[in-house]
Amino acid sequence: MSIEIVAFWIALPLLGLSLVLTFARLIHGPSTPDRVIALDLITTIGIGIIAIYVVATGETAFLDAAIVIALLSFLGTIAFARYVERSR
């Protein structure tokens, strides 16, 4: 069994399921920090989907996009953490 088959038929559906569950947490999150963590997890899942696509197709150009998305997600989470810290 090659890695491309595993990526498309096992890992991708599992990431899709986790994406649906994370969207449920985003919608029904009881507090704002829960929603921010859900958004951070959604971007992490998106990076995982991009990584699976790169492994399956061999197109490495999408890795640059994944790095930029990861950096923006990290900066957004840090900015929100500073906002919560200052509001206390």
C-alpha positions as CSV (number, residue, x, y, z in Angstrom):
1,M,0.0,0.0,0.0
2,S,1.6,3.3,-1.1
3,I,1.6,6.5,0.9
4,E,-0.6,8.2,-1.6
5,I,-3.4,5.7,-1.1
6,V,-3.1,6.0,2.6
7,A,-3.1,9.8,2.4
8,F,-6.2,10.0,0.2
9,W,-8.3,7.2,1.6
10,I,-7.5,7.2,5.3
11,A,-5.9,10.5,6.5
12,L,-8.0,12.9,4.4
13,P,-11.4,11.5,5.6
14,L,-10.2,11.6,9.2
15,L,-9.1,15.2,8.8
16,G,-12.5,16.0,7.2
17,L,-14.2,14.5,10.2
18,S,-12.1,16.5,12.6
19,L,-12.8,19.6,10.6
20,V,-16.6,19.1,10.9
21,L,-16.2,18.5,14.7
22,T,-14.1,21.6,15.0
23,F,-16.7,23.7,13.1
24,A,-19.3,22.4,15.6
25,R,-17.0,23.7,18.5
26,L,-16.7,27.0,16.7
27,I,-20.4,27.5,16.4
28,H,-21.4,26.2,19.8
29,G,-18.3,27.3,21.8
30,P,-19.4,28.7,25.1
31,S,-16.8,31.4,25.3
32,T,-14.6,33.5,23.0
33,P,-11.3,31.7,23.8
34,D,-13.0,28.4,22.8
35,R,-13.9,29.9,19.5
36,V,-10.4,31.2,18.9
37,I,-8.9,27.9,19.7
38,A,-11.3,26.3,17.3
39,L,-10.2,28.7,14.6
40,D,-6.6,27.9,15.3
41,L,-7.3,24.2,15.0
42,I,-9.2,24.7,11.7
43,T,-6.1,26.4,10.3
44,T,-3.9,23.5,11.6
45,I,-6.3,21.0,9.9
46,G,-6.1,23.0,6.7
47,I,-2.3,22.9,6.9
48,G,-2.6,19.1,7.3
49,I,-4.8,18.9,4.3
50,I,-2.3,20.9,2.2
51,A,0.5,18.6,3.5
52,I,-1.5,15.5,2.4
53,Y,-2.0,17.0,-1.0
54,V,1.7,17.8,-1.4
55,V,2.6,14.2,-0.4
56,A,0.0,12.7,-2.8
57,T,0.8,14.9,-5.8
58,G,4.4,16.0,-5.3
59,E,3.7,19.6,-5.9
60,T,5.8,21.4,-3.4
61,A,4.6,24.9,-4.3
62,F,1.8,24.6,-1.8
63,L,4.2,24.2,1.1
64,D,4.9,27.9,0.9
65,A,1.2,28.7,1.3
66,A,1.0,26.3,4.3
67,I,3.9,28.1,6.0
68,V,2.3,31.5,5.5
69,I,-1.0,30.2,6.9
70,A,0.7,28.7,9.9
71,L,2.6,32.0,10.6
72,L,-0.6,34.1,10.3
73,S,-2.5,31.7,12.6
74,F,0.3,31.8,15.2
75,L,0.4,35.6,15.1
76,G,-3.4,35.8,15.4
77,T,-3.4,33.5,18.4
78,I,-0.7,35.5,20.1
79,A,-2.5,38.7,19.5
80,F,-5.7,37.3,21.0
81,A,-3.7,36.1,24.0
82,R,-2.3,39.6,24.6
83,Y,-5.8,41.0,24.3
84,V,-7.2,38.6,26.9
85,E,-4.2,39.3,29.2
86,R,-4.7,43.1,29.0
87,S,-8.4,42.9,29.6
88,R,-7.9,41.2,33.0
